Amino acid sequence: FFGLDAALNKEIRLREKMRVALQVGATNVLNHPEWGMGSLNIQNTSFGQTGAPYNAARSMQFRGVFNF
């Protein structure tokens, strides 16, 4: 399994005691599929084979915070 997540934060000072923070977080940045484990039972005929991929789509979250 290989996954790449990322986050960006930026804080902007408006006045001495007022600030705005902008934040972005992303999971599965490269948008790769994730493969299933398949059967782990040694007696099963599909032992050792990977399962079908399932869609683990990219997810992004945006957030803005105003501190005063």
N, C-alpha and C positions, 0 to 999 in steps of 0.2 A: 504494500500500500504506500502510495506517495501522494501527499496532499500539500497544497501551497495556500496559505492564508496570508492576508496582509491587512494593515491598518495604517491610517494616516490621521494625524492630529495637528490642528493649527489653532493657536490662541492669539487673539488680536486685542490689544489694550485700547479702549476707547478714551477713558479718562483715568484718573489716579486709582479709583476704586471700581471701575466698570470694565468688564472684559466679556468678549464673545469667544466661545470655543466651538470650532467646527470639527466633527469627527466622522470618519468613514471607515467601516470595517467590511471585509469581504472574505468569504470562505470559498474554497475551490476556485481560485482565481483563474487557473488555466482551463477550467471547465472540462476536466477529464472524467470519463465514466469510471465507476467503481465496480470491480468484479466480485462476484459471489464466491464463497469458499467451496461450493460443491459438496459432495458427500465425504464425511470424515470416517465413515464406517468401512473398515478394510474388507468386509464381506460383500459390499455393494459393488455392482459392475461399473459404476461411475466414480469409483474411488480414485482420487488424484487428479480429477478433471476439474477445471474451473467452471463455475456456474455462469449463467448469463449475466451480462452487465446490466446494472440498473442506473437510471438517470439520477445522478447526484448533481443537480444543476447549480450553477454559480449563485451565490446569495450575497447581496450587498445591503448594508444598513447605513443610513445617514442620520446624523444627530447634530443638533445645534443647542448650545447652552449659553444662557445669558447670566453672568455673575455680577451682582452689585452689592 
